[in-house]
Amino acid sequence: MPIKTALDNLLKNNIIPFDVPGHKRGNGIPALTDFFGEKCLSIDVNSMKPLDNLSHPVSIIKEAEELAAKAFGAKWAFFMVNGTTSAVQAMIMAACKQGDKIILPRNVHSSVLNALVLCGAVPIYVECQVSKKFGVAIGTSLDDIKNAIIANPSAKAVLLNNPTYYGMCLDIASIVKLAKSHNMLVLADEAHGTHFYFGENLPIAAISAGADMAAVSMHKSGGSLTQSSFLLCAENVNANYVRRIINLTQTTSASYILLASLDISRSHLAVNGKTIFKNVLDLAEYARHEINKIPGLHAFSQDSFDQSEQKIIHDFDRTKLSINTLGIGRAGIEVYDILRDNYNIQIEFGDIGNILAYISIGDNLTNIKLLIAALSDIQQKFSQPQIATIKQEYITPIIKIAPQTAFYAEKQMLPIKKAVGKICAEFIMCYPPGIPIAAPGEQLTQEIIDYILYAKKMGCFLTGTEDINIENINVVKH
């Protein structure tokens, strides 16, 4: 753990600081030190020769990146301290320039569409299939991706969600083979797939399947601190160019607390990953089995989907505990709120029909049992007759102009109900999961407006619009 070791050595040397940050190893604001702890503040330091520099690493950070690349089976690994958002944006901006086409599903994280706004690439959306039973996007078929590639031979890259927030995985190896045969790069938003690289009996990891780049949220299932991630690259990628792209947007004042957390967690997973994620998988399977005994609730797995849907869901991440709640007459966001307000349990998110309880490296059987007991109690105390609800959380968009064009176009703000038929000029999304309901360049249909209003009514946390109250939305002015 070269970064951790260098920080330990720095503390031993008792260096007198006349550099930033201004709190001077925690001496500036006692309340800050009391809250975060003396050790934490003492390693919140600036780049210096013994600690290397993230923007141009030549010593300990370079060594740490090489160790990370080896652990993940990649040729290159970049430490990212602006979150996986910056990793996603860097790989898109490294692959595409203004006007270049990129093939992707529409149910991507907002960071993907933000990258298109920044670099001016043009999205070619592949139809996303939706589960009739659960209302969630399950992915894109290999045939649909093939058709998009054939119809757009000049496209520079194919971007995939693998896995989705709910755990669905595509046949990424076949997609890689197909894209490579047409000289296209394959980029993977692997924010929820860190454990694929270290566990057993899990879906194949993107880099292992031959993808060119993958954005990996180490802080999600890997255990590092929030906002710390990796960008992984294969051998054919120009690493020096990727570093230049990263440096366009990533901070020049990298947090050594975040860097050290990546270094430590990488080492821990490299040594103990198989054991750790076997336990995670066992916990998730136990929870799924017990929850499926509760009337009206269904913790779904690959077998839960019909045969036509299973052809698209090539594999399923069984560590994901996604639970459909409509059988008890409650929207997922309602159950999310009930768990937090009545049982002091914080889950990852709730959407229109489902909740997601994120199980990973820090979970234990005691807490899993408390979750199961709470859900059983909710079924008994909060069930109600099934209500009419919007059937799905994904709506196929109608693309009118490129995201960058719409985002920077002259705008006018309209009440949401009066925006039907207009071209959206900003984002609106439920967060989490951060997949836009509407994005710049897309036509605002009545179905989309109804979904926004319904999500707002049900208490979803909506974000992305200039109007913080989500009563008005910016559209392209004609």
Solvent accessible surface area in square Angstrom, and as a share of the most:
residue,aa,sasa,rsa
1,M,89,0.40
2,P,14,0.09
3,I,0,0.00
4,K,71,0.30
5,T,72,0.42
6,A,12,0.10
7,L,4,0.02
8,D,42,0.22
9,N,70,0.36
10,L,11,0.06
11,L,58,0.29
12,K,160,0.68
13,N,98,0.50
14,N,129,0.66
15,I,88,0.44
16,I,135,0.69
17,P,24,0.15
18,F,186,0.77
19,D,50,0.26
20,V,94,0.54
21,P,35,0.22
22,G,60,0.58
23,H,23,0.10
24,K,61,0.26
25,R,35,0.13
26,G,8,0.07
27,N,120,0.62
28,G,46,0.44
29,I,98,0.50
30,P,97,0.61
31,A,73,0.56
32,L,56,0.28
33,T,24,0.14
34,D,120,0.62
35,F,165,0.69
36,F,111,0.46
37,G,28,0.27
38,E,131,0.59
39,K,122,0.52
40,C,37,0.22
41,L,7,0.04
42,S,16,0.10
43,I,27,0.14
44,D,39,0.20
45,V,6,0.04
46,N,47,0.24
47,S,30,0.20
48,M,46,0.21
49,K,196,0.83
50,P,85,0.54
51,L,0,0.00
52,D,9,0.04
53,N,58,0.30
54,L,9,0.05
55,S,29,0.19
56,H,137,0.61
57,P,15,0.09
58,V,103,0.59
59,S,50,0.33
60,I,28,0.14
61,I,0,0.00
62,K,92,0.39
63,E,87,0.39
64,A,0,0.00
65,E,11,0.05
66,E,95,0.43
67,L,63,0.31
68,A,0,0.00
69,A,6,0.05
70,K,168,0.71
71,A,27,0.21
72,F,5,0.02
73,G,58,0.56
74,A,16,0.12
75,K,97,0.41
76,W,95,0.33
77,A,5,0.04
78,F,6,0.03
79,F,1,0.01
80,M,1,0.00
81,V,2,0.01
82,N,49,0.25
83,G,9,0.09
84,T,12,0.07
85,T,56,0.32
86,S,6,0.04
87,A,0,0.00
88,V,3,0.02
89,Q,19,0.08
90,A,2,0.02
91,M,0,0.00
92,I,0,0.00
93,M,27,0.12
94,A,18,0.14
95,A,15,0.11
96,C,2,0.01
97,K,134,0.57
98,Q,136,0.61
99,G,48,0.46
100,D,30,0.16
101,K,68,0.29
102,I,0,0.00
103,I,1,0.00
104,L,1,0.00
105,P,7,0.04
106,R,5,0.02
107,N,10,0.05
108,V,0,0.00
109,H,53,0.23
110,S,11,0.07
111,S,2,0.01
112,V,0,0.00
113,L,1,0.00
114,N,50,0.26
115,A,0,0.00
116,L,0,0.00
117,V,7,0.04
118,L,89,0.44
119,C,20,0.12
120,G,6,0.05
121,A,0,0.00
122,V,49,0.28
123,P,9,0.05
124,I,38,0.19
125,Y,45,0.17
126,V,8,0.05
127,E,101,0.45
128,C,5,0.03
129,Q,54,0.24
130,V,31,0.18
131,S,1,0.00
132,K,175,0.74
133,K,129,0.55
134,F,10,0.04
135,G,3,0.03
136,V,0,0.00
137,A,5,0.04
138,I,1,0.00
139,G,7,0.07
140,T,4,0.02
141,S,26,0.17
142,L,70,0.35
143,D,97,0.50
144,D,37,0.19
145,I,2,0.01
146,K,92,0.39
147,N,89,0.46
148,A,13,0.10
149,I,0,0.00
150,I,97,0.49
151,A,74,0.58
152,N,17,0.08
153,P,98,0.62
154,S,74,0.48
155,A,5,0.04
156,K,95,0.40
157,A,0,0.00
158,V,1,0.01
159,L,0,0.00
160,L,1,0.01
161,N,17,0.09
162,N,1,0.01
163,P,4,0.02
164,T,15,0.08
165,Y,22,0.08
166,Y,9,0.03
167,G,0,0.00
168,M,2,0.01
169,C,2,0.01
170,L,11,0.06
171,D,36,0.19
172,I,1,0.01
173,A,48,0.37
174,S,38,0.25
175,I,2,0.01
176,V,10,0.06
177,K,160,0.68
178,L,30,0.15
179,A,0,0.00
180,K,82,0.35
181,S,80,0.52
182,H,67,0.30
183,N,144,0.74
184,M,2,0.01
185,L,51,0.26
186,V,0,0.00
187,L,0,0.00
188,A,0,0.00
189,D,12,0.06
190,E,0,0.00
191,A,13,0.10
192,H,18,0.08
193,G,0,0.00
194,T,0,0.00
195,H,3,0.01
196,F,12,0.05
197,Y,31,0.12
198,F,17,0.07
199,G,16,0.15
200,E,97,0.44
201,N,125,0.64
202,L,28,0.14
203,P,7,0.04
204,I,83,0.42
205,A,4,0.03
206,A,0,0.00
207,I,17,0.09
208,S,78,0.51
209,A,13,0.10
210,G,30,0.29
211,A,0,0.00
212,D,0,0.00
213,M,3,0.01
214,A,0,0.00
215,A,0,0.00
216,V,0,0.00
217,S,0,0.00
218,M,0,0.00
219,H,45,0.20
220,K,59,0.25
221,S,3,0.02
222,G,0,0.00
223,G,40,0.38
224,S,11,0.07
225,L,85,0.42
226,T,109,0.63
227,Q,90,0.40
228,S,0,0.00
229,S,0,0.00
230,F,0,0.00
231,L,0,0.00
232,L,0,0.00
233,C,0,0.00
234,A,23,0.18
235,E,131,0.59
236,N,98,0.50
237,V,17,0.10
238,N,97,0.50
239,A,14,0.11
240,N,122,0.63
241,Y,59,0.23
242,V,1,0.01
243,R,48,0.18
244,R,163,0.60
245,I,15,0.08
246,I,4,0.02
247,N,57,0.29
248,L,120,0.60
249,T,60,0.35
250,Q,13,0.06
251,T,51,0.30
252,T,108,0.63
253,S,80,0.52
254,A,8,0.06
255,S,34,0.22
256,Y,1,0.00
257,I,37,0.19
258,L,23,0.11
259,L,0,0.00
260,A,6,0.05
261,S,15,0.10
262,L,0,0.00
263,D,0,0.00
264,I,71,0.36
265,S,11,0.07
266,R,17,0.06
267,S,22,0.14
268,H,83,0.37
269,L,1,0.01
270,A,55,0.42
271,V,117,0.67
272,N,55,0.28
273,G,3,0.03
274,K,125,0.53
275,T,103,0.60
276,I,24,0.12
277,F,3,0.01
278,K,131,0.55
279,N,73,0.38
280,V,3,0.02
281,L,15,0.07
282,D,70,0.36
283,L,11,0.06
284,A,0,0.00
285,E,56,0.25
286,Y,79,0.30
287,A,0,0.00
288,R,12,0.04
289,H,113,0.51
290,E,40,0.18
291,I,0,0.00
292,N,63,0.32
293,K,127,0.54
294,I,15,0.08
295,P,92,0.58
296,G,34,0.33
297,L,8,0.04
298,H,67,0.30
299,A,1,0.01
300,F,0,0.00
301,S,28,0.18
302,Q,48,0.21
303,D,125,0.65
304,S,15,0.10
305,F,6,0.02
306,D,66,0.34
307,Q,151,0.67
308,S,68,0.44
309,E,11,0.05
310,Q,59,0.26
311,K,172,0.73
312,I,25,0.12
313,I,0,0.00
314,H,100,0.44
315,D,48,0.25
316,F,6,0.02
317,D,0,0.00
318,R,84,0.30
319,T,5,0.03
320,K,5,0.02
321,L,0,0.00
322,S,0,0.00
323,I,0,0.00
324,N,16,0.08
325,T,0,0.00
326,L,43,0.22
327,G,34,0.33
328,I,5,0.02
329,G,1,0.01
330,R,49,0.18
331,A,0,0.00
332,G,0,0.00
333,I,10,0.05
334,E,36,0.16
335,V,0,0.00
336,Y,48,0.18
337,D,55,0.28
338,I,17,0.09
339,L,0,0.00
340,R,127,0.46
341,D,114,0.59
342,N,89,0.46
343,Y,55,0.21
344,N,134,0.69
345,I,35,0.18
346,Q,96,0.43
347,I,11,0.06
348,E,55,0.24
349,F,3,0.01
350,G,7,0.07
351,D,12,0.06
352,I,6,0.03
353,G,5,0.05
354,N,1,0.01
355,I,0,0.00
356,L,0,0.00
357,A,7,0.05
358,Y,50,0.19
359,I,8,0.04
360,S,11,0.07
361,I,54,0.27
362,G,71,0.68
363,D,44,0.23
364,N,69,0.35
365,L,83,0.41
366,T,91,0.53
367,N,76,0.39
368,I,5,0.03
369,K,99,0.42
370,L,104,0.52
371,L,13,0.06
372,I,22,0.11
373,A,60,0.47
374,A,5,0.04
375,L,0,0.00
376,S,33,0.21
377,D,38,0.19
378,I,0,0.00
379,Q,38,0.17
380,Q,135,0.60
381,K,139,0.59
382,F,46,0.19
383,S,51,0.33
384,Q,60,0.27
385,P,116,0.73
386,Q,132,0.59
387,I,68,0.35
388,A,102,0.79
389,T,22,0.13
390,I,45,0.23
391,K,164,0.69
392,Q,57,0.25
393,E,34,0.15
394,Y,11,0.04
395,I,20,0.10
396,T,81,0.47
397,P,17,0.10
398,I,79,0.40
399,I,70,0.36
400,K,102,0.43
401,I,56,0.28
402,A,26,0.20
403,P,5,0.03
404,Q,35,0.16
405,T,79,0.46
406,A,0,0.00
407,F,72,0.30
408,Y,140,0.53
409,A,25,0.19
410,E,125,0.56
411,K,72,0.30
412,Q,69,0.31
413,M,78,0.35
414,L,30,0.15
415,P,59,0.37
416,I,4,0.02
417,K,149,0.63
418,K,147,0.62
419,A,0,0.00
420,V,60,0.34
421,G,39,0.38
422,K,71,0.30
423,I,22,0.11
424,C,0,0.00
425,A,0,0.00
426,E,13,0.06
427,F,14,0.06
428,I,0,0.00
429,M,15,0.07
430,C,16,0.10
431,Y,107,0.41
432,P,36,0.23
433,P,17,0.11
434,G,0,0.00
435,I,39,0.20
436,P,6,0.04
437,I,20,0.10
438,A,0,0.00
439,A,2,0.02
440,P,3,0.02
441,G,0,0.00
442,E,3,0.01
443,Q,43,0.19
444,L,0,0.00
445,T,34,0.20
446,Q,96,0.43
447,E,99,0.44
448,I,1,0.01
449,I,1,0.00
450,D,64,0.33
451,Y,8,0.03
452,I,0,0.00
453,L,54,0.27
454,Y,34,0.13
455,A,0,0.00
456,K,79,0.34
457,K,164,0.69
458,M,28,0.13
459,G,45,0.43
460,C,14,0.08
461,F,138,0.57
462,L,17,0.08
463,T,43,0.25
464,G,38,0.36
465,T,18,0.11
466,E,126,0.57
467,D,22,0.11
468,I,154,0.78
469,N,91,0.47
470,I,13,0.07
471,E,99,0.45
472,N,39,0.20
473,I,0,0.00
474,N,11,0.06
475,V,0,0.00
476,V,15,0.09
477,K,99,0.42
478,H,170,0.76
